[in-house]
Amino acid sequence: MKNEDRMVELLAEMVKNSDRSVAQQKEMVSEMKLMRSDIHEMRGDISDMKKDIRKHNVMLAEHSRAIITLAENVDSFSAYDQRISELEKKVFKK
């Protein structure tokens, strides 16, 4: 009887451990599903960020061209100002 009782105890312990193992596996599966959905969401966020970066790069290029054009215009106006100043000096003998 002693051995049979011990066998029953061991079997009961095995069943409990098996139940724990199954519960842990279920928990791991649910965590993996959550991670999968988080990864999918992160991919979408990264894709949106890449689009925004492309837009910002285009805007930066446009602003750079506008600044260069503005600098060229400032140089032109500066040259006109110098010419006008020289003419005023000659005409009004300042």
C-alpha angles and dihedrals in degrees: 000000000000092000093045091052090049091049090051089050092050092047091049090050090049091052091049091049090047090052090050090049092051091048091050091049091051090049091050091049092051090048090050090051090052091048090050092053090046090051091050090050091048091052089054091049091049090050090052090048091052090053091049091049090052091050091048091049090053090048091049091051091050092048091049090053090047091051091050091049091048091050090051090050091049089052090051093050090046090054090049090049091052092049092048091048091052091048091049090051091051096043098041095028095225 
